[in-house]
Amino acid sequence: MVMVKRTKSMAVSIRNPQKKVKLNLPRLRRSVNKVMAYLGLKDREVSLLLTDDEGIREINRLYLNKNQPTNVISFAQQEGEFKEISPFLLGDIIISVETASREAELGGLTLDDELTYLFVHGLLHLIGYNHEDSSSAEEKRMFDKTKEILNYLKKPHINI
């Protein structure tokens, strides 16, 4: 299922081919749109793929040489030699709904909260935040921005 909704030139394409976990896509869309608006990204586009563990494992293996599932992967359009192709397309975020479901249960969260957190995490990577192979200052900057967004969404209970 593909849900694309334009809101004042902002588009987030949500694809959910996985059938293992039932999702409330309208609620997720509202959270995604709030995050995009809060960050001033109304003129940007993001693709969000909600997949299962096997789907994300295959993407992880093909593109990152890691043969295992993970919770979220993001691919920025604005990197390297292709960054001028579309200044409006930020990139792709892929979330394993199966992994998110397990992590939500372990953390005492709803699946909606976990998916929102993972979207925020992936989106921050797309706009230049980093915590891997970076200084502790950069990691703190990403942590602080994540907490700021979660507080804005009235989700301060999400521990990161």
Secondary structure, 3 states (H helix, E strand, C coil): CEEEEEECCEEEEEECCCCCCCCCHHHHHHHHHHHHHHCCCCCCEEEEEEECHHHHHHHHHHHHCCCCCCCEEEEECCCHHHCCCCCCEEEEEEEEHHHHHHHHHHHCCCHHHHHHHHHHHHHHHHCCCCCCCCCHHHHHHHHHHHHHHHHHCCCCCCCC
